């Protein structure tokens, strides 16, 4: 990119600040406008990162020079900010999970198609070199016949306020489980069978065990939990020819393919936010309306899997019950 890409940030919380620090220091991105529910926090963010705080999302989205909108708010508000941005003709990069359910995600993409506006999910593993190398190894037969594939992720219960709040679509599945589901989908495609068991308490899911079965015969299991005091995050894939064990798989910088013939491979790739922001900025600037890395179909398929998991858990958020 010859010129810096100008972002509008909707959201100014912890993740927004972390992303802002990462992308601004590259010199390839600027944050020109920002909106969040609390104007004092919004103004603080704007001062820190050299942008302008606005009192409404509409003003921020339509501020001078905005090339794209990054939505980094609690899950339950993704839909309204995506719709607002697309209606304003602005390209969108929306944090995971893209929305709370398939129906709302489908509405956004339908509007984006009508308006010919770029919209993509900010699932950074889709853009990560390590994740894409693992996919390449799988497709090239490096693993041989898949014997087992699993992901385990556990975080302390109160690691973020949104996670304990059912009114914000809190819980394990949509916050961290989406990474495991997306990874499985990225590797093996859409499952033909979904099984999900877990614990729901006080309006949120505390843990679940997900089993995904694919037409190839491969099976992927995911164990997800927001309980305990320690942090566990690990992906394991074992095949007849090779295997990997990958800690912190959603942001990994390195992966080692351990082959039974002893000729191991090690691959290094940056695992930060710049992968997706550089890629998305280039895609938007090029004029395309759908990401080459994470398509509309990809996001919608994953939302369908998450919806089915929630159905089996009988997990319904308070704001979804209003029409009953």
C-alpha positions in Angstrom: 0.0 0.0 0.0 1.4 3.4 -1.1 -0.7 5.3 1.5 -1.8 4.3 5.0 -5.2 2.7 5.2 -7.7 4.8 7.3 -9.8 2.9 9.8 -12.9 3.8 11.8 -12.9 1.8 15.0 -16.3 0.9 16.5 -15.2 -0.1 20.0 -12.4 1.2 22.2 -11.9 -1.6 24.8 -9.0 -3.8 25.6 -8.9 -5.7 22.3 -9.4 -2.5 20.3 -6.3 -1.0 22.0 -4.3 -4.1 21.5 -5.1 -4.2 17.8 -4.5 -0.4 17.5 -1.0 -0.7 18.9 -0.2 -3.5 16.6 -1.3 -2.0 13.3 -0.3 1.7 13.9 3.3 1.0 14.5 3.6 -0.6 11.1 3.0 2.7 9.5 0.6 1.1 7.0 -2.6 1.9 9.0 -4.2 4.9 10.7 -7.3 5.2 12.9 -9.0 8.4 11.9 -12.3 8.0 13.8 -13.6 6.0 16.8 -16.9 5.5 18.5 -17.8 3.6 21.7 -20.7 3.7 24.1 -18.8 5.6 26.7 -17.5 8.8 25.3 -14.9 9.3 28.0 -13.3 6.0 27.0 -13.7 6.8 23.4 -12.0 10.2 23.8 -9.2 8.5 25.8 -8.6 6.0 23.0 -8.7 8.8 20.3 -6.0 10.8 22.2 -3.8 7.8 22.6 -4.0 6.7 19.0 -4.2 10.0 17.2 -7.8 9.7 16.0 -11.0 11.7 16.5 -13.8 10.6 19.0 -17.4 10.8 17.8 -20.6 10.8 19.8 -22.4 8.5 17.4 -21.4 5.4 15.4 -22.9 7.0 12.2 -20.7 10.1 12.5 -17.6 7.9 13.1 -18.3 5.7 10.1 -18.9 8.6 7.8 -16.0 10.7 9.0 -13.7 12.2 6.4 -11.2 9.8 5.0 -12.5 6.5 6.4 -11.5 3.6 4.1 -12.9 0.8 6.2 -14.7 0.1 9.5 -13.4 -2.3 12.2 -16.1 -3.5 14.6 -14.7 -4.6 17.9 -17.6 -4.5 20.3 -19.4 -7.2 22.3 -21.0 -10.0 20.2 -24.6 -8.8 20.5 -23.9 -5.5 18.8 -22.0 -6.7 15.8 -25.1 -6.9 13.7 -26.3 -3.4 14.1 -22.9 -1.8 13.5 -22.3 -4.0 10.4 -25.7 -3.0 9.0 -25.1 0.7 9.8 -21.7 0.6 8.1 -22.8 -1.3 5.0 -25.8 1.1 4.6 -23.3 3.9 4.6 -21.3 2.2 1.9 -18.3 1.5 4.1 -16.2 -1.7 3.9 -16.3 -3.8 7.1 -14.0 -6.0 9.1 -16.0 -7.4 12.0 -14.6 -9.3 14.9 -15.5 -12.9 15.6 -18.0 -14.3 16.1 -19.3 -12.4 13.1 -22.8 -12.3 14.7 -24.8 -14.1 17.3 -26.6 -16.4 14.8 -26.8 -17.4 11.1 -29.9 -15.4 10.4 -28.3 -12.0 11.3 -25.1 -12.9 9.5 -27.0 -13.8 6.4 -28.8 -10.5 6.5 -25.6 -8.5 6.6 -24.1 -10.4 3.7 -27.3 -10.0 1.6 -27.2 -6.2 2.2 -23.5 -6.1 1.4 -24.1 -8.0 -1.9 -26.9 -5.6 -2.7 -24.7 -2.5 -1.9 -21.6 -4.1 -3.4 -19.7 -3.5 -0.2 -16.8 -5.5 1.2 -17.5 -7.3 4.4 -15.3 -9.9 6.1 -15.0 -11.6 9.5 -11.9 -10.7 11.6 -11.0 -14.3 12.3 -7.2 -13.8 12.3 -6.4 -17.5 12.0 -7.9 -17.4 8.5 -5.1 -15.0 7.5 -2.3 -16.5 9.6 0.6 -18.1 7.7 1.0 -20.9 10.2 -2.7 -21.9 10.0 -2.5 -21.8 6.2 0.6 -23.8 6.1 -1.1 -26.6 8.2 -3.9 -26.5 5.7 -1.4 -26.8 2.8 0.2 -29.8 4.5 -3.1 -31.5 5.0 -4.2 -30.9 1.4 -0.9 -32.2 0.1 -1.2 -35.4 2.1 1.7 -34.7 4.5 -0.3 -36.1 7.4 -1.4 -39.2 5.6 -4.7 -40.6 6.9 -6.0 -38.5 9.7 -6.2 -40.6 12.9 -7.2 -37.9 15.3 -7.6 -34.1 15.4 -8.5 -32.1 18.5 -8.4 -28.7 20.1 -8.5 -27.8 23.8 -8.9 -24.3 25.1 -9.5 -23.2 28.7 -9.4 -19.7 30.2 -10.2 -18.4 33.7 -13.9 -17.5 34.2 -13.6 -13.8 34.5 -11.0 -13.0 31.9 -13.3 -10.4 30.2 -16.6 -8.8 31.5 -18.5 -9.7 28.3 -17.9 -13.4 28.9 -20.0 -13.6 32.0 -22.8 -11.5 30.7 -25.7 -13.3 28.9 -27.0 -10.0 27.6 -23.8 -9.6 25.6 -24.0 -13.2 24.3 -21.3 -14.3 26.7 -20.0 -17.7 27.4 -17.4 -20.1 26.1 -18.7 -21.1 22.7 -19.0 -17.7 20.9 -15.9 -16.2 22.6 -13.3 -18.9 22.3 -15.1 -22.0 20.9 -15.5 -20.2 17.6 -11.7 -20.5 17.0 -11.8 -24.3 17.4 -14.8 -24.6 15.2 -13.4 -22.3 12.5 -10.1 -24.2 12.6 -11.8 -27.5 12.1 -13.9 -26.1 9.2 -10.8 -24.5 7.6 -9.1 -27.9 7.6 -11.9 -30.4 6.9 -14.8 -28.4 5.5 -18.4 -28.5 6.7 -19.2 -31.4 9.0 -21.9 -34.0 8.2 -22.5 -34.6 11.9 -22.4 -32.3 15.0 -22.5 -33.3 18.6 -22.3 -30.8 21.4 -22.6 -31.4 25.2 -21.9 -28.9 27.9 -23.0 -26.9 30.9 -25.2 -23.9 30.8 -25.5 -21.8 34.0 -27.0 -18.4 34.6 -27.6 -17.8 30.9 -24.1 -18.6 29.6 -22.3 -21.8 28.6 -19.4 -22.6 30.9 -18.0 -25.5 28.9 -18.7 -27.8 26.1 -17.3 -30.8 24.2 -17.9 -30.7 20.5 -17.5 -33.6 18.1 -17.5 -32.8 14.4 -17.6 -35.7 11.8 -16.7 -35.1 8.2 -17.4 -36.8 4.9 -13.8 -37.9 4.6 -14.1 -39.9 7.8 -12.1 -37.4 9.8 -13.3 -36.5 13.3 -12.4 -33.3 15.1 -13.1 -32.8 18.8 -13.0 -29.6 20.7 -13.0 -29.1 24.5 -13.8 -25.5 25.5 -14.0 -24.1 29.0 -14.1 -20.8 30.9 -13.3 -22.2 34.3 -10.3 -23.0 36.4 -7.3 -20.9 37.2 -4.9 -22.0 34.4 -4.8 -21.3 30.7 -4.7 -24.2 28.2 -4.7 -23.8 24.4 -3.5 -26.6 22.2 -4.2 -28.1 18.8 -3.2 -31.7 17.9 -3.4 -33.5 14.6 -2.2 -37.0 14.2 -2.0 -38.8 10.9 -0.5 -42.1 9.6 2.6 -40.2 8.3 3.0 -37.2 10.5 1.6 -35.1 13.4 1.6 -31.7 15.0 1.1 -30.4 18.5 0.5 -26.6 18.4 0.2 -24.5 21.6 -1.7 -21.2 21.3 -2.9 -22.3 17.9 -5.0 -19.2 17.2 -2.0 -16.9 17.1 0.9 -19.3 16.5 4.2 -18.1 15.1 5.7 -21.5 14.5 4.7 -25.1 13.8 6.7 -28.3 13.6 5.5 -31.2 11.4 6.9 -34.4 13.0 7.2 -37.0 10.4 7.5 -40.8 11.0 10.3 -40.9 8.5 12.3 -38.5 10.6 12.4 -35.7 8.0 10.6 -33.1 10.1 9.6 -29.7 8.9 9.5 -26.4 10.8 7.6 -23.4 9.5 7.7 -19.9 10.9 5.1 -17.2 10.2 3.9 -14.0 11.9 0.9 -14.6 14.1 -0.2 -11.1 14.9 -3.1 -8.9 13.7 -1.2 -7.3 10.9 -1.8 -10.4 8.7 -5.5 -9.7 8.5 -5.3 -5.9 8.5 -2.7 -5.8 5.7 -4.6 -8.3 3.7 -8.1 -6.8 4.2 -6.8 -3.3 3.5 -5.3 -4.5 0.2 -8.5 -6.3 -0.7 -10.6 -3.3 -0.1 -8.3 -1.0 -2.0 -8.4 -3.4 -4.9 -12.1 -3.1 -5.2 -13.2 -6.6 -4.5 -16.3 -7.2 -2.3 -15.5 -10.6 -0.8 -12.3 -11.7 1.0 -10.2 -14.3 -0.8 -9.2 -15.7 2.7 -12.6 -15.9 4.5 -15.6 -16.0 2.2 -19.2 -15.2 3.0 -19.9 -18.9 2.7 -17.2 -19.8 5.2 -18.6 -17.4 7.8 -22.1 -18.5 7.3 -21.2 -22.2 7.5 -19.4 -21.6 10.8 -22.4 -19.7 12.1 -24.6 -22.7 11.2 -22.3 -25.0 13.2 -22.4 -22.6 16.2 -26.2 -22.4 16.0 -26.5 -26.1 16.0 -24.2 -26.4 19.1 -26.4 -23.8 20.8 -29.5 -25.7 19.9 -28.2 -28.9 21.4 -27.1 -27.0 24.5 -30.5 -25.2 24.7 -28.6 -22.0 24.9 -30.8 -18.9 24.3 -29.7 -15.4 25.2 -32.1 -13.0 27.0 -32.4 -10.6 24.1 -33.4 -13.6 21.8 -36.4 -14.3 24.1 -38.0 -10.9 23.7 -40.3 -12.0 20.8 -41.6 -15.1 22.7 
